[in-house]
Amino acid sequence: MAITRSQLDAAANALQRVLQFDRPADAVLHDYFRAHRSLGSHDRAFVAESVYGVLRRKRTVDHLAPGAMPRRLLLAYLARLAGASIRELSAATDSDEQAWLARIKAEPLSGLPLAVRAELPDWVVERLLATGSGLAMTYADASPDPAAVEAEILALARGLNEPAPLDLRVNTMRASRDEVLQALTADGVAVEPTPWSPVGLRVRGRPALNRHSLFLSGAFEVQDEGSQLLCYLVAPRRQEMVVDFCAGAGGKSLMLGAMMRSQGRLYAFDVSAVRLNRMKPRLKRSGLSNLYAQQISNENDIRVKRLAGKIDRVLVDAPCSGLGTLRRNPDLKWRQSPLSVEELKRKQAAILRAAAGLLKPGGRLVYATCSLLAEENEDILSGFVAQHPEFRQLACSELLKEQRIALDTGRDLKLAPHLHGTDGFFAAALVRA
């Protein structure tokens, strides 16, 4: 299909703003579309897909067009990586650009460095080479074949560069998975059960479900299957005291509350009022009455300290680099840096210490991130356990088995898109003596 000059101009303008990397790409695009309401739905789709395509393939695009302005980066992506022909681009380009595109199409892409082929920053690949993918492979006890390590990183990278599917979590307070599956199928939605989560559904395509009657009634929420599995590691029981320490907009909090059948007491803590406010309409739809959302100033807030030694289960989905979510947020790999990771590591260690102090003897803590980096995952856990011998690590595979989930990635839960179809997640479970 021919691409118009107005479409290309809009995409180039949006890309220029996104490439400043001062805000999340989805927020930048949201503001751009709001300021350009004359763009039709087809035009908005072209802009979004093109911008995200450049973000996903930026290493290769930069190789093809080093130092180029956003418009030419976009053209290089469209012509060489998105499959657009020069003829399809002819209405949007002049003769000089068409001649340049012909050279771009002939540029060889063989023999590129690993980081370019993986579409990742050099510093990320260096860390993955040193520690394994941080998810599928761990190299602490052996000297693996370098070719195998490289192949694993490339497989992981390919998975991270594929757009994420739309995963739903059925709210068992409102309906069963079979009921929601049958209703959505009857409405023409292509949907199937997720392979691991007993309450998950995976939708093919991008149907608009935010106006569906089942969504409005609280029968399902959008939630990645990996995120759902974290809640099965927590496995809260009715009548227990539970804390979601970094609750955000409350997706996992709502699932934990449903697992508790709205009994007991569930605290959702977060430092951001904006994120917690996003939970309010979701909580209203959910039918839960046991969830208490509270903004805290930091991990040492008095609201936290007054619960010390009283809590049965704690979930810490810690703030992290987010590199496991590149399917959804490809700009993160360009907005994070070794310096930002160092700051995150300090936060992660402090939050884990504070959250652990909430547990009563026999209580369980699940520490999780959506990072690929061992320094945000295993290293944080090992440092904590070394200083707190009263905590013992549990086998996540056994905890999932207790929930009738046959998923064994070893002692820790390590999820990767190319292996499990989920975002990249790490989780470890601890019990207090």
N, C-alpha and C positions, 0 to 999 in steps of 0.2 A: 504494500500500500504506500502511495506517495506521501512524503512528509512535507508539510507546508512550511513556508518561511516563518509564519507567525508561530507555529508550533516549535520550530527550532529556536527562534528568538526567545520564546517563553522559557524553554528548557535551559538555554544558556544563561539567562538572567537568574533563574532559580539556582542553577549549579554554582554560579559565581557567589551567591550568598551562602550556600551550604559549605563551600570550600574554605570559608573563613574559619570553620570548625570552632566557633565560639559558643554554639548551642547545638542541641541534638537536631539531626537532620529532619526528623518528623515534625518538630516544632517550627523549624524554619519554613518547611513546605506548607504547613498549616497556615502560617501567617502570610505566606506568598499567595496562596489561593484565596485567602480572605481579602487580600488587597487587590486581587485580579478576578473579580466575580464574573467578568465577561467570558472567561475560559469555560468552554463546555466540558462535559464529563469525559469525552474522548480526549480532549486536549489535556485535561488534568491527569488522566491516566498515562498519556505519553510522557508528560513532564516527570511524573513521579517514577515511572519505570526507567526512564533514561537517566535521571539523576542517581537513582539507586544502582543502576547498572554501572555507571562510572565509579561510584564509591566501592562497589564490589571488586571491580577489575582495575583499580587505579594504578597498581604497579605496572601492569601490562600497558595501560593507556599512557602512562608517563614514559614508558620505554618507547612506545610508538611515536609520541609527540612530546619530547622533552622540553619543558619550559613553556609549553603552549598555553594560550589563553583558554578560558572555559569553553568558548564556542568550538575551538578546534579539538579540545579534549573530547567534547561531546561527539563531534563528527567522527573522530578516530574510533570511539567506542561503537557508534552506530554502524560504521562501514566495515570494521574489521572484526568486531566481537558480537554484535547484535544481528548481523546478517543482512543489513540493509545494502542494497546495491547503489552504485553511483547514480543510476537512472532514477531510483526512488528518491534520491536526495537532490536531484537536479533542480527541482522547483524552488528549493530552499538555499541553493548555493550558487556562487558565480563560477566562471571558468577557471580562475586561479585555484579556488578551493577544490574543484573537481580534479584538476591536475595533481594537486597535493594529495587528495584521497587516493588517486591511482597509485602514487608512490607508497602510501601507507598500506594499501592492500598487498603490495609486493614485499613489504618489509618482513624478513625472516624472524621467526619467534623460537627458533631452536637454540639450545645451549644457554638459556637464560639462567641466572642464579636461582637457587632454591627459593629464596624469599619472594622473588618476582613471580615464579611459577605458582607459589602458594598464595599470592596476593596478600601477603602479610608484611608488616614492618620488619626490618632486619632484626631489631632487638627482640621481637617476639619469637622469631625463628631460632635465634641464638639460644633462648631459654628452652624452647621445645627440644632442640638438639641436645642440650645438656641434661635434661631430665625426662625425656620422652614427651609424649603429647600431653602428659599430665592427666590424661583420661584413660585412653585405651591401653597404654603401655607404660610400664614403670621399669626403670633401668638401674635401680639402686643395687641390685644383687648380681648383675651380670654385665658383660661388655657385649652389647648387641651388634649385629651386623649393621654397619652404617647405611647400607642400601635399604635395609628393612626399616630403619628409623626414618629415612627420607621418604620411603613409600607411605609409611604411616602418617607422616605430617602432611603429605600431599592428599591422602585420602580424607584426613580430617579437614583440610582446607577446602576441598571440593564440597564436602558436606556443609561447611560454614558459608559457602558462596551460593548455595541453593536457597531460594526463598522458603521461608518456613510454612508448613501447612497450618491450617486453622484448627486448633484443638479446643474442644469444649470439655467442661466438667459438669456432670449432671449433679444438681443439688438434690440429694436423697431426702431432704426434708420436704421436697415438693413432688418428686417423681422418681421412678426407677429408670435405669439406663435403657432398658428395653422399651419403656413407654416413650421416652424422648426419641430414641432411634426410629421407632415405628412412625411417630408423628412427623418427624422431619422428612423421612423417606416418602411418606404419603404426600408431603408438600413439594416433592420434587428435588429435595436437597440430597446430593450425593454424599453419604455419610456412612461410616463404619466404626465398630469398636476399636479403641486403641489397643495395641498388643499387650500392654502391661497394666495400666491403671484400670481397676474394676469399674470406675465411674467415668472413664474418659471416652470421648467420641472424636473422630478425626473427619473433617469435612474436606472434600475435594473442591478446588476452585475457591472463589471469594464471594459467595452469596451474602447479601445484606441481611444479617440476622438480628440486628439491634432493634428492629421493629416487629420481630416475630412474637406471637402471643406467648410462646413458651419462655422466651427471654424476658419479656415484660412481667411475666408472672413469677419469675425467679427460678424456673425449672432448670436452667443451665447458665453457666458463666463461661467466658473465654479464658482458658488457662492451659498453658503448655503441659503435656503429659509429664515431663520431667519434674515440673513444679508440683504436680499432684503426688508424685512418688515420694517427695520429701515429707509430705504430711503422713504417708503410711509408715515412714520411719519414726515419726513422732508417736503415732498410734495412741492418741489421747483416749481416755476412758470417761464414761459418764461420771459425773460428780467430782471430777478432778479439778485441780487448779492448774491452769495452763497459760503460758506467756508466748506470744509471737513477738519477739524482741525488736525486729526491724520490719514492721508490718507493711509499710508502703501503702498501696491502695487497697490492701486487704484480701487479695485473692486467696492466699493460703490461710489467713485467719478465718475466712468464711468456710473453707473446707474443713478446718479443724473443728469449728463450731458444729457443722453438720455431722461430723464423725462422733461428736459428743452428744448428739441428739438434742442439742440446745440445753443440756444440763451442765451442772458444775459452773465454773467461772473461767472465762477466757479474756485475757488482757491483750490488746493490740497496741503496742508501743511504737512510736516513730517520732523523729525530731521534726518532721515536716508537716505543718498543718495543711498545706496544699494536698499532699498525698493522702492524708487521713480524710480530708473532705471528700475525696473521690470515692471513699468507701461508703459514704452515707446512703446514696441511692441503692447501692448494691446490698447493703445491710437491710434496708427496708424491704427489698424484694425477697431476701433470703428466708425470711420467717424465723430468724434466730432471735433469741431474747437473752442469751448468756454471754454476748460479746460486748466488751467495754473498750472503746478506742480512746487512748489518752496520748496527748502530745507530751513529749519529755524534752528537756533542754539538752541532755547528753546522757551517756550510759550511767552516770552517777547521780541522776536526778533523784530527789527524795521519794518520788512515786515508785521508783525502782527499789530503793533501799528498804522501804517499809515492807516489801514482800520477801526480804532475804530469809532463806531457809524454809519457805512455806509452799514452794511450787513443786508440782509433780512432774511437769514436762515443760521444756523450753525449746523453742525453735529459734535459731539464729541464722537467718538468711542474710549474711553480712554484706555491707556495701563493698563492691569489688570492681575490678576493671571491666567486667561484663563481656569479656572476650568470647564466652560461650554463647552469646546471643547475637553473634554477627549476622546470622540469617535474617534477623529483624532489624538490627542496628549496625549496618556495615560501617557507618561513620565512626563508631567507637574505636576501631583499630587505628584511626588517624587522630583521634582526640585524646587517647591515652598515651602515656610515656613512661619510661623507667622512673622518672621523678614522681609522677602521680601514683604509680604502684607502691613506691616507698611510703608515701603518705597513707595510702589505703591499708598497707600492712600494719602500721601503727594503730589505726582505727580498729582493724579486725582483732588484733590482740587485746586491746582495751575492752572492746565490746564482749569478746568471749569471756574474759575474766569477770566482768560485771554480771553477765547473764548466768554464769556458772554459780555465782553466789546466791542466786535465787532458789536453787534446788534444795529440797529436803533430802535426807539420806534415802537412797534407793531411787532417787529421781533421775530422769533421763534428759540429756541435752543433745540436740541435733545441730551441728554446725555445717552450714552449707554456703556455697558460692556458685555463681554462674561464670567462674573464671576457668581458664585453661592452665593457669600457671601454678606450679607446685609451691612457689613461695607464698601464694595466697591460700593454699589448701593444706597439703601435708605438713609443710613447714610450720604453719601457724598451730596446727594440732599438736605436733611433736613438741614444740616449744612450750605449749600450755601444759601438756601431760607431764613433762619433765619437772615443772615447777609445782604441780598439784598431784601428788601421788594418790590422793584420795579418789581420783577419777580413773576409771578403767574403760578402755575402748571396747565397743561391742561390734559384732560382725553384722554389717548391714544386710548381707545376703540372708542371714538367719532371721533378722527382723522382718524382712519382706516375705520370707517363707511363712512366717507366722500369720501374715496377712493374705496368704494364698497367692502370692506373686512370685513366680518362678523366674527371678532375675538375679543372676550371680555375677557381679563384677569384682568380687574379692571382698576384703574386709570393709573397704570404703565403697560407697556408691559412686561410680564414675560413668557418666552418660555422655555420649557424643552423637552428633547428628548422623554421621555416616554409618554408625553401628546400631543406634537405637531409634533414630527418627525424631529425637528430642533436641532441645537446646543442649549445649554443653553444661553439665552440672557436676559438682563435686559435693559429696556429703559424707560426714562421719558422725557416729553416735557414741556418746559417752554416758556412763552411769556413775553416780556418786555413791561411794561406799557408806 
